Amino acid sequence: MRLQAPWVNALSDGLNPDDIQATRKLLTLLRERLERADRVYTGGDATF
């Protein structure tokens, strides 16, 4: 974990925490819609 900290910190430099949260919410919503659509079109849960 210690070796990843500098890389992760550099990766997130300049990103607004509110923007990160909004992106997470959007991706969660899109995933839920895709999963719901998959159940409608396949008649059940798909295994990936």
C-alpha beads as a LAMMPS data file, in Angstrom:
LAMMPS data file: protein, C-alpha beads

48 atoms
47 bonds

1 atom types
1 bond types

-500.0 500.0 xlo xhi
-500.0 500.0 ylo yhi
-500.0 500.0 zlo zhi

Masses

1 110.0

Atoms # bond

1 1 1 0.000 0.000 0.000
2 1 1 2.781 2.453 0.815
3 1 1 4.183 2.137 -2.687
4 1 1 0.847 3.025 -4.244
5 1 1 0.190 6.139 -2.138
6 1 1 2.391 8.531 -4.177
7 1 1 0.940 7.261 -7.446
8 1 1 -2.644 7.563 -6.228
9 1 1 -2.020 10.991 -4.763
10 1 1 -0.498 12.207 -8.050
11 1 1 -3.379 10.730 -9.995
12 1 1 -5.941 12.633 -7.961
13 1 1 -4.070 15.960 -7.797
14 1 1 -6.294 18.815 -8.896
15 1 1 -9.537 16.833 -8.790
16 1 1 -12.369 18.402 -6.867
17 1 1 -13.837 15.990 -4.268
18 1 1 -17.356 17.138 -5.209
19 1 1 -16.663 16.246 -8.846
20 1 1 -15.405 12.818 -7.815
21 1 1 -18.565 12.226 -5.773
22 1 1 -20.803 13.373 -8.642
23 1 1 -18.967 11.061 -11.043
24 1 1 -19.348 8.128 -8.657
25 1 1 -23.084 8.775 -8.399
26 1 1 -23.425 8.990 -12.177
27 1 1 -21.492 5.768 -12.756
28 1 1 -23.553 3.987 -10.106
29 1 1 -26.783 5.144 -11.748
30 1 1 -25.608 4.057 -15.194
31 1 1 -24.525 0.645 -13.864
32 1 1 -27.916 0.139 -12.210
33 1 1 -29.734 1.063 -15.427
34 1 1 -27.569 -1.271 -17.488
35 1 1 -28.128 -4.122 -15.053
36 1 1 -31.881 -3.486 -15.048
37 1 1 -31.967 -3.374 -18.858
38 1 1 -29.981 -6.593 -19.017
39 1 1 -32.544 -8.362 -16.840
40 1 1 -35.374 -7.087 -19.045
41 1 1 -33.769 -8.202 -22.305
42 1 1 -32.317 -11.506 -21.129
43 1 1 -34.993 -12.539 -18.675
44 1 1 -32.555 -12.802 -15.800
45 1 1 -29.203 -11.832 -14.453
46 1 1 -26.279 -12.160 -16.794
47 1 1 -23.011 -13.597 -15.562
48 1 1 -19.914 -11.718 -16.617

Bonds

1 1 1 2
2 1 2 3
3 1 3 4
4 1 4 5
5 1 5 6
6 1 6 7
7 1 7 8
8 1 8 9
9 1 9 10
10 1 10 11
11 1 11 12
12 1 12 13
13 1 13 14
14 1 14 15
15 1 15 16
16 1 16 17
17 1 17 18
18 1 18 19
19 1 19 20
20 1 20 21
21 1 21 22
22 1 22 23
23 1 23 24
24 1 24 25
25 1 25 26
26 1 26 27
27 1 27 28
28 1 28 29
29 1 29 30
30 1 30 31
31 1 31 32
32 1 32 33
33 1 33 34
34 1 34 35
35 1 35 36
36 1 36 37
37 1 37 38
38 1 38 39
39 1 39 40
40 1 40 41
41 1 41 42
42 1 42 43
43 1 43 44
44 1 44 45
45 1 45 46
46 1 46 47
47 1 47 48
